[in-house]
Amino acid sequence: MLDKQTKKQIIAAQRDEITHHVIYTKLANAIKNEDNRKLLKHIANDELKHYTFWKEITKKEVRPKRITIWWYYVLSKIFGITFGIKLMEGGEKQSQERYKKIFTLFPEAQKFVAEEDQHEQKLIDMIGEEKLKYIGSMVLGLNDALVELTGALAGLTLALQNAKLIGAAGFITGIAASLSMGASEYLSTRAEGGKRNPLTAAIYTGVAYVSTVLFLIFPYLIVNNIYISLGWAIFNALIVISIFTFYVSTVKTISFKKRFIEMAGLSLSIALFTFIIGFLVRTFLNIEV
């Protein structure tokens, strides 16, 4: 006879499994790639097996969590299936930690779930998705925009001393650099001769660069105090770094902390260096704007 707390945990595990089953099924029905559809349906069936196992113990039907289904479905449509699935699987592993007690009571379930999880992970790694092919291009665009523009804005802040003028200069610099980066990525991808489309790679690089530029310069267009604008721009840079690092660390299963410190440290170091250069330029050239 199960005690009340144990039965509650089993029902929670059961609800998680049926929720994941519905998410995988919805994603499978929403994509065009036949191979990816088959893989997702396979994973959905595995989740249904987990649900059925717990159902035989509880003798109870449970409903999936509709908000969770909507949340992961939307994330998967926006950021890609691989991101949504790996984020969901990370949550599932945390849930399994909470269910240690019931795994102790049902050791066959622990073995069953572990085997299925390994199988699912192999299937997830097999999913082919266009966005993942161009992560390198997005990294190139974002990283260059963050490093170059935070540095340029810091230097221009001390040299020009005018928020609107700094914003305009940053915008012109950013657009010119984005076109240059896009062209370079096009030629580089074309020379590689791989599966990636050169034009698509160039677009990913250019869009990532321009989006970052606009996010970094807009404080200068709405705030007249140049030092507040610079601080805000640097804060925006850290936001971009944290979001993109989280995305890459999730889909590539790498350390978020290490990647974030690396990117943030590089961007801030260059910003500080060019800030000093801006001060020296203004002082020795006696620039007054």
KAVEN-V14451 format. One record per residue. N is the residue number from 1. RES is the residue in three letters. PHI is phi in whole degrees, 0 to 359 (none if undefined). NEAR is the number of other C-alpha atoms within 10 Angstrom. D_CENTER is the distance of its C-alpha to the mean C-alpha in Angstrom with 1 decimal. Layout:
# KAVEN-V14451
n: (N,N)
res: (RES,RES)
phi: (PHI,PHI)
near: (NEAR,NEAR)
d_center: (D_CENTER,D_CENTER)
This chain:
# KAVEN-V14451
n: (1,2,3,4,5,6,7,8,9,10,11,12,13,14,15,16,17,18,19,20,21,22,23,24,25,26,27,28,29,30,31,32,33,34,35,36,37,38,39,40,41,42,43,44,45,46,47,48,49,50,51,52,53,54,55,56,57,58,59,60,61,62,63,64,65,66,67,68,69,70,71,72,73,74,75,76,77,78,79,80,81,82,83,84,85,86,87,88,89,90,91,92,93,94,95,96,97,98,99,100,101,102,103,104,105,106,107,108,109,110,111,112,113,114,115,116,117,118,119,120,121,122,123,124,125,126,127,128,129,130,131,132,133,134,135,136,137,138,139,140,141,142,143,144,145,146,147,148,149,150,151,152,153,154,155,156,157,158,159,160,161,162,163,164,165,166,167,168,169,170,171,172,173,174,175,176,177,178,179,180,181,182,183,184,185,186,187,188,189,190,191,192,193,194,195,196,197,198,199,200,201,202,203,204,205,206,207,208,209,210,211,212,213,214,215,216,217,218,219,220,221,222,223,224,225,226,227,228,229,230,231,232,233,234,235,236,237,238,239,240,241,242,243,244,245,246,247,248,249,250,251,252,253,254,255,256,257,258,259,260,261,262,263,264,265,266,267,268,269,270,271,272,273,274,275,276,277,278,279,280,281,282,283,284,285,286,287,288,289)
res: (MET,LEU,ASP,LYS,GLN,THR,LYS,LYS,GLN,ILE,ILE,ALA,ALA,GLN,ARG,ASP,GLU,ILE,THR,HIS,HIS,VAL,ILE,TYR,THR,LYS,LEU,ALA,ASN,ALA,ILE,LYS,ASN,GLU,ASP,ASN,ARG,LYS,LEU,LEU,LYS,HIS,ILE,ALA,ASN,ASP,GLU,LEU,LYS,HIS,TYR,THR,PHE,TRP,LYS,GLU,ILE,THR,LYS,LYS,GLU,VAL,ARG,PRO,LYS,ARG,ILE,THR,ILE,TRP,TRP,TYR,TYR,VAL,LEU,SER,LYS,ILE,PHE,GLY,ILE,THR,PHE,GLY,ILE,LYS,LEU,MET,GLU,GLY,GLY,GLU,LYS,GLN,SER,GLN,GLU,ARG,TYR,LYS,LYS,ILE,PHE,THR,LEU,PHE,PRO,GLU,ALA,GLN,LYS,PHE,VAL,ALA,GLU,GLU,ASP,GLN,HIS,GLU,GLN,LYS,LEU,ILE,ASP,MET,ILE,GLY,GLU,GLU,LYS,LEU,LYS,TYR,ILE,GLY,SER,MET,VAL,LEU,GLY,LEU,ASN,ASP,ALA,LEU,VAL,GLU,LEU,THR,GLY,ALA,LEU,ALA,GLY,LEU,THR,LEU,ALA,LEU,GLN,ASN,ALA,LYS,LEU,ILE,GLY,ALA,ALA,GLY,PHE,ILE,THR,GLY,ILE,ALA,ALA,SER,LEU,SER,MET,GLY,ALA,SER,GLU,TYR,LEU,SER,THR,ARG,ALA,GLU,GLY,GLY,LYS,ARG,ASN,PRO,LEU,THR,ALA,ALA,ILE,TYR,THR,GLY,VAL,ALA,TYR,VAL,SER,THR,VAL,LEU,PHE,LEU,ILE,PHE,PRO,TYR,LEU,ILE,VAL,ASN,ASN,ILE,TYR,ILE,SER,LEU,GLY,TRP,ALA,ILE,PHE,ASN,ALA,LEU,ILE,VAL,ILE,SER,ILE,PHE,THR,PHE,TYR,VAL,SER,THR,VAL,LYS,THR,ILE,SER,PHE,LYS,LYS,ARG,PHE,ILE,GLU,MET,ALA,GLY,LEU,SER,LEU,SER,ILE,ALA,LEU,PHE,THR,PHE,ILE,ILE,GLY,PHE,LEU,VAL,ARG,THR,PHE,LEU,ASN,ILE,GLU,VAL)
phi: (none,279,283,299,293,295,297,297,294,296,297,296,296,298,293,299,294,289,295,294,301,294,298,298,294,296,294,298,284,262,254,270,295,294,296,296,298,296,297,293,294,297,296,301,293,298,296,293,296,299,300,297,300,291,296,295,275,277,58,217,275,232,267,289,274,295,295,297,300,298,299,289,294,296,301,293,288,279,257,107,297,299,299,299,292,292,294,293,295,298,294,293,295,294,296,295,296,287,260,301,298,287,291,294,286,232,301,294,290,299,294,298,293,298,297,293,297,297,296,297,297,297,294,299,293,274,296,263,220,302,305,292,293,248,300,301,292,294,299,300,295,295,297,294,296,296,292,289,282,298,295,297,296,297,293,294,300,283,281,261,62,220,301,294,294,296,299,296,297,295,295,298,300,295,295,299,292,295,296,296,295,298,296,296,293,299,294,295,293,295,292,295,68,269,278,285,279,302,293,296,299,295,295,301,296,296,295,299,293,297,300,293,302,298,291,280,271,297,301,290,272,239,237,280,288,294,283,295,299,296,299,294,297,294,299,298,298,294,296,300,298,293,294,291,296,298,298,295,295,286,286,262,53,236,291,294,301,297,293,296,299,297,291,295,298,295,297,290,296,291,299,296,297,286,299,294,298,300,296,294,298,296,287,280,266,55,278,233,243)
near: (4,12,7,8,9,14,15,13,16,20,21,15,21,26,20,22,23,23,24,27,25,20,26,26,18,17,22,23,14,12,14,9,12,11,13,20,18,15,18,27,18,19,23,24,17,20,25,18,18,20,23,17,14,20,17,10,14,16,10,10,15,16,10,18,14,11,10,15,17,13,12,21,21,15,15,20,14,11,12,17,28,21,24,24,24,19,18,17,17,12,12,17,12,11,14,15,10,13,17,14,14,18,17,11,12,12,13,11,16,17,12,13,18,12,11,17,18,11,14,20,14,11,16,19,12,13,17,14,13,10,16,18,14,19,18,15,27,23,18,20,27,26,23,20,28,29,20,19,27,29,24,22,29,29,25,27,24,24,24,21,18,16,24,19,16,26,24,15,16,23,20,13,16,23,16,12,21,25,18,14,22,26,19,15,24,20,15,14,20,16,10,10,10,9,9,14,14,21,16,17,24,27,22,22,31,27,18,22,29,21,16,22,27,15,14,27,28,19,22,26,14,12,15,14,13,22,16,14,25,25,13,18,23,23,13,20,24,19,14,20,22,19,12,19,21,20,18,20,18,19,19,15,12,13,13,17,12,11,18,19,14,12,17,20,14,14,24,19,14,20,24,15,13,22,22,16,18,21,18,15,17,19,13,8,10,10,12,9,9)
d_center: (44.8,41.3,41.2,39.5,36.4,35.8,36.2,33.7,31.1,31.8,31.5,28.1,27.0,28.7,26.8,23.4,24.5,25.8,22.7,20.5,23.3,23.1,19.3,19.6,22.8,21.4,18.5,21.2,23.5,21.0,20.2,22.7,22.2,25.0,23.9,20.5,22.5,24.9,22.3,20.7,24.2,25.1,22.4,23.5,27.1,26.2,24.8,28.0,30.1,28.6,29.4,32.9,33.6,33.0,34.9,37.9,38.0,37.5,39.5,37.3,35.0,31.9,29.7,25.9,23.7,23.3,20.8,18.4,19.0,18.2,15.0,13.4,15.1,13.8,10.0,10.9,12.8,10.4,7.1,9.4,11.6,10.3,7.0,9.5,12.2,10.8,9.7,13.2,14.9,13.8,15.4,18.3,19.0,19.3,21.6,23.7,24.4,25.9,28.0,29.7,33.1,33.2,32.2,35.2,37.4,36.2,35.5,35.5,32.5,30.5,31.5,30.8,27.3,26.5,27.8,25.9,22.6,23.2,24.1,21.0,18.8,20.8,20.4,16.6,16.7,19.1,17.1,17.1,14.5,14.8,11.2,11.1,14.3,13.2,10.1,13.1,14.2,11.1,11.1,14.8,14.8,12.5,14.1,17.5,17.2,16.2,19.0,21.6,21.4,21.1,24.0,25.9,25.6,26.8,29.7,30.6,30.6,33.5,35.2,35.3,35.4,34.7,31.4,31.9,33.0,30.1,27.6,29.6,29.7,26.0,25.4,27.9,26.6,23.0,24.1,26.4,23.9,21.3,24.2,25.2,21.7,21.4,25.0,24.4,21.4,23.7,26.5,24.6,23.0,26.5,28.2,26.0,27.3,24.6,23.0,20.6,22.1,22.9,22.7,19.3,18.0,19.8,18.4,14.7,15.8,18.0,15.9,13.0,16.0,17.9,15.2,14.7,18.5,19.3,17.1,18.8,22.3,22.7,24.0,26.9,27.8,28.3,29.5,32.6,32.4,30.8,29.9,28.1,26.3,25.3,24.1,22.0,20.6,19.7,18.1,16.0,15.0,13.9,11.8,10.1,9.8,8.6,5.7,4.7,6.2,4.6,1.6,5.1,7.2,6.6,7.4,9.8,11.1,11.8,12.6,10.3,13.6,15.0,12.3,12.0,15.8,16.2,14.4,15.8,19.1,19.5,18.8,21.0,23.7,24.1,24.2,26.9,28.8,28.9,29.8,32.8,33.6,33.7,36.1,38.3,38.4,39.4,42.0,43.7,43.6,44.6,42.1,42.7,40.7)
